[in-house]
């Protein structure tokens, strides 16, 4: 029998997209606590990303804030090169950057569709492509895509978001098959409703309905999702690839 694996990420370099707030922020902090050097990607929230990087460094971790629009292939390539120059080759990628543009189908504009697909799906594709060659050469690495319960079961008024998050699941499974022979694992997490800036704007009656349909009776915290991300990044999940882990309190049952 092999030695027991742990969630020790010392020597690993993690890049988290959309990491200045919410799930991305919690993931960056959790990865750093587990020993990884962390690159905190942002597009507009420079101050929040830099403050987070500084706080992680004060706690003894290695961390940098890196700007890039994940929908731009040139910027993504430059970001990965910047991270490699600052921290070393990326061994863990968390594709977390995402947006919503909710609305009923007949009211959604072309831009509402294109922007959501571009950030949530194209961004993950570009970032995965940018790190894949290095991971394959190293014969190891972990890519973690942040999907959603909406990508698994759909939701009225979120057809664009559901399509993007379902696309992430399909991409996860395809890349797991493609990169697995080179030792690179690709998995996804599918959070339910999480306590973030996004859910804080929901009407109270909608929150009550969500909680009524959630067996565990509460919303997830960003830290709930971050814990699963650390697990998937670590040797503790060394025989897991192509998986989609639901972190939804049972709402997706």
C-alpha positions as CSV (number, residue, x, y, z in Angstrom):
1,X,0.0,0.0,0.0
2,X,1.2,3.5,-0.8
3,X,1.8,6.3,1.8
4,X,-1.2,8.2,3.0
5,X,-1.7,11.4,0.8
6,X,-2.3,14.8,2.4
7,X,-3.5,18.2,1.3
8,X,0.1,19.6,1.5
9,X,0.8,21.9,-1.4
10,X,4.3,23.0,-0.5
11,X,6.3,23.5,-3.7
12,X,3.2,24.0,-5.8
13,X,2.3,27.2,-7.7
14,X,-1.4,28.0,-8.0
15,X,-3.0,30.5,-10.4
16,X,-6.6,31.4,-9.4
17,X,-8.6,33.5,-12.0
18,X,-11.1,36.0,-10.7
19,X,-9.5,35.8,-7.3
20,X,-10.0,39.3,-5.8
21,X,-13.4,38.3,-4.2
22,X,-15.8,35.6,-3.4
23,X,-14.9,31.9,-4.1
24,X,-11.7,32.9,-5.9
25,X,-10.5,34.9,-2.9
26,X,-11.3,32.1,-0.5
27,X,-9.6,29.6,-2.8
28,X,-6.4,31.7,-3.0
29,X,-6.3,32.0,0.8
30,X,-6.9,28.3,1.3
31,X,-4.3,27.3,-1.2
32,X,-1.8,29.6,0.4
33,X,-2.5,28.1,3.9
34,X,-1.9,24.6,2.4
35,X,1.6,25.8,1.3
36,X,1.2,26.8,-2.3
37,X,2.6,30.0,-3.8
38,X,-0.4,31.8,-5.2
39,X,-1.0,34.1,-8.2
40,X,-4.2,36.2,-7.7
41,X,-5.7,37.1,-11.1
42,X,-7.9,40.1,-11.5
43,X,-9.2,42.3,-14.3
44,X,-10.5,45.4,-12.6
45,X,-10.2,45.0,-8.9
46,X,-6.5,45.8,-8.6
47,X,-6.6,47.2,-5.1
48,X,-8.5,44.2,-3.7
49,X,-6.1,41.7,-5.4
50,X,-3.0,43.5,-4.2
51,X,-4.3,43.8,-0.6
52,X,-5.0,40.0,-0.6
53,X,-1.5,39.3,-2.0
54,X,0.1,41.5,0.6
55,X,-1.9,39.8,3.5
56,X,-0.9,36.4,2.3
57,X,2.8,37.4,2.1
58,X,2.5,38.8,5.7
59,X,1.3,35.4,6.8
60,X,4.4,33.8,5.3
61,X,3.1,32.7,1.9
62,X,4.4,33.6,-1.5
63,X,1.7,35.6,-3.5
64,X,1.5,38.0,-6.4
65,X,-1.4,39.8,-8.0
66,X,-1.6,39.5,-11.8
67,X,-3.8,41.5,-14.1
68,X,-5.4,39.9,-17.2
69,X,-8.6,39.7,-19.1
70,X,-9.2,36.0,-19.3
71,X,-11.1,36.4,-22.5
72,X,-8.0,37.7,-24.3
73,X,-5.6,35.0,-25.4
74,X,-2.6,37.3,-25.5
75,X,-3.2,38.6,-22.0
76,X,-3.7,35.1,-20.6
77,X,-0.4,33.9,-22.2
78,X,1.4,36.9,-20.8
79,X,-0.1,36.3,-17.3
80,X,1.1,32.7,-17.2
81,X,4.6,33.8,-18.3
82,X,4.5,36.5,-15.6
83,X,3.5,33.9,-12.9
84,X,6.3,31.6,-14.0
85,X,8.8,34.4,-13.8
86,X,7.6,35.4,-10.3
87,X,6.8,32.1,-8.7
88,X,7.7,29.3,-11.0
89,X,5.7,27.1,-13.5
90,X,2.0,26.8,-12.7
91,X,1.2,23.4,-11.3
92,X,-2.4,24.2,-10.1
93,X,-4.9,26.2,-12.1
94,X,-8.3,27.3,-10.7
95,X,-10.6,28.6,-13.4
96,X,-12.9,30.6,-11.3
97,X,-13.5,33.9,-13.2
98,X,-17.2,34.2,-14.0
99,X,-20.0,36.7,-14.6
100,X,-23.8,36.5,-14.8
101,X,-26.2,38.4,-17.1
102,X,-29.5,37.0,-16.1
103,X,-32.8,37.3,-17.9
104,X,-35.5,35.4,-19.7
105,X,-34.6,34.0,-23.1
106,X,-36.7,36.4,-25.1
107,X,-35.1,39.4,-23.3
108,X,-31.5,38.3,-23.4
109,X,-29.4,40.3,-25.8
110,X,-26.6,38.9,-28.0
111,X,-24.1,40.6,-25.8
112,X,-25.6,39.0,-22.7
113,X,-24.9,35.6,-24.3
114,X,-21.5,36.4,-25.7
115,X,-20.1,38.0,-22.5
116,X,-21.2,35.2,-20.2
117,X,-19.8,32.5,-22.6
118,X,-16.6,34.4,-23.1
119,X,-15.7,34.9,-19.5
120,X,-17.0,31.7,-18.0
121,X,-16.1,29.2,-20.8
122,X,-13.6,30.8,-23.2
123,X,-11.6,32.2,-20.3
124,X,-11.3,28.7,-18.7
125,X,-10.3,27.3,-22.1
126,X,-7.6,29.9,-22.7
127,X,-6.1,29.6,-19.3
128,X,-6.1,25.8,-19.4
129,X,-4.4,25.9,-22.8
130,X,-1.8,28.3,-21.6
131,X,-0.7,26.0,-18.7
132,X,-1.3,22.6,-20.3
133,X,2.0,22.3,-22.2
134,X,4.1,23.0,-19.1
135,X,2.1,20.6,-17.0
136,X,2.4,17.9,-19.6
137,X,6.2,18.4,-19.8
138,X,6.3,18.1,-16.0
139,X,4.0,15.1,-16.1
140,X,1.8,16.5,-13.4
141,X,-0.6,19.2,-12.5
142,X,-4.2,19.9,-11.5
143,X,-6.8,22.0,-13.3
144,X,-9.9,22.8,-11.3
145,X,-12.9,24.4,-13.1
146,X,-15.5,26.2,-11.1
147,X,-18.8,25.2,-12.6
148,X,-22.2,25.4,-10.9
149,X,-25.3,23.5,-9.9
150,X,-27.0,25.6,-12.6
151,X,-24.8,23.9,-15.2
152,X,-26.1,20.5,-14.1
153,X,-29.8,21.2,-13.7
154,X,-30.5,24.5,-15.4
155,X,-32.5,27.5,-14.1
156,X,-35.1,29.8,-15.6
157,X,-33.6,33.1,-16.5
158,X,-30.1,31.8,-16.6
159,X,-29.9,30.0,-20.0
160,X,-26.7,31.7,-20.9
161,X,-25.0,31.0,-17.6
162,X,-26.3,27.4,-17.5
163,X,-24.9,26.9,-21.0
164,X,-21.5,28.2,-20.0
165,X,-21.3,26.2,-16.8
166,X,-22.5,23.0,-18.5
167,X,-19.8,23.7,-21.2
168,X,-17.2,23.8,-18.4
169,X,-18.3,20.3,-17.3
170,X,-18.0,18.9,-20.8
171,X,-14.6,20.6,-21.2
172,X,-13.5,19.1,-17.8
173,X,-14.3,15.6,-18.9
174,X,-12.6,16.0,-22.3
175,X,-9.4,17.5,-20.9
176,X,-9.3,14.8,-18.2
177,X,-9.2,12.2,-21.0
178,X,-6.8,14.1,-23.0
179,X,-4.3,15.1,-20.4
180,X,-4.6,12.2,-18.0
181,X,-1.9,10.1,-19.8
182,X,0.6,12.9,-19.1
183,X,-0.3,12.9,-15.4
184,X,-2.4,16.0,-15.5
185,X,-5.7,15.8,-13.6
186,X,-8.8,17.9,-14.5
187,X,-11.8,18.2,-12.3
188,X,-14.7,20.5,-11.5
189,X,-16.6,21.8,-8.5
190,X,-20.3,22.6,-8.9
191,X,-21.3,25.0,-6.1
192,X,-24.9,25.7,-5.3
193,X,-25.9,29.0,-3.8
194,X,-22.9,30.6,-2.1
195,X,-22.8,33.6,0.3
196,X,-21.2,36.1,-2.1
197,X,-21.9,39.7,-3.4
198,X,-24.0,38.1,-6.1
199,X,-26.4,36.2,-3.7
200,X,-26.5,39.2,-1.3
201,X,-28.6,41.0,-3.9
202,X,-31.3,38.3,-4.1
203,X,-34.7,39.2,-2.7
204,X,-35.5,37.8,0.7
205,X,-38.4,35.6,-0.6
206,X,-36.0,34.1,-3.1
207,X,-33.4,33.3,-0.4
208,X,-36.1,31.7,1.7
209,X,-37.2,29.5,-1.2
210,X,-33.6,28.4,-1.8
211,X,-33.1,27.5,1.8
212,X,-36.4,25.6,1.9
213,X,-35.1,23.4,-1.0
214,X,-31.6,22.9,0.4
215,X,-31.4,19.8,2.6
216,X,-28.6,21.3,4.7
217,X,-30.7,24.4,5.3
218,X,-28.0,27.0,4.6
219,X,-26.1,28.7,1.8
220,X,-22.6,27.6,1.2
221,X,-19.7,29.8,2.3
222,X,-16.9,30.5,-0.1
223,X,-14.7,28.5,2.3
224,X,-16.8,25.4,1.7
225,X,-16.0,25.6,-2.0
226,X,-12.3,26.5,-1.3
227,X,-11.9,23.3,0.8
228,X,-12.9,21.1,-2.1
229,X,-10.6,23.1,-4.4
230,X,-7.6,22.5,-2.1
231,X,-8.5,18.8,-2.0
232,X,-8.6,18.5,-5.8
233,X,-5.3,20.5,-6.1
234,X,-3.5,18.2,-3.6
235,X,-2.0,14.6,-3.6
236,X,-5.0,13.6,-1.5
237,X,-7.0,13.4,-4.8
238,X,-4.3,11.9,-6.9
239,X,-6.6,9.2,-8.4
240,X,-9.5,11.6,-9.1
241,X,-9.9,13.1,-12.6
242,X,-12.9,14.0,-14.7
243,X,-15.0,14.4,-11.6
244,X,-17.6,17.0,-10.9
245,X,-18.0,17.5,-7.1
246,X,-21.3,19.0,-6.0
247,X,-20.9,21.5,-3.2
248,X,-24.6,22.5,-2.9
249,X,-26.0,21.4,0.4
250,X,-28.1,18.8,-1.5
251,X,-30.0,21.3,-3.6
252,X,-29.0,19.5,-6.7
253,X,-30.3,16.1,-5.6
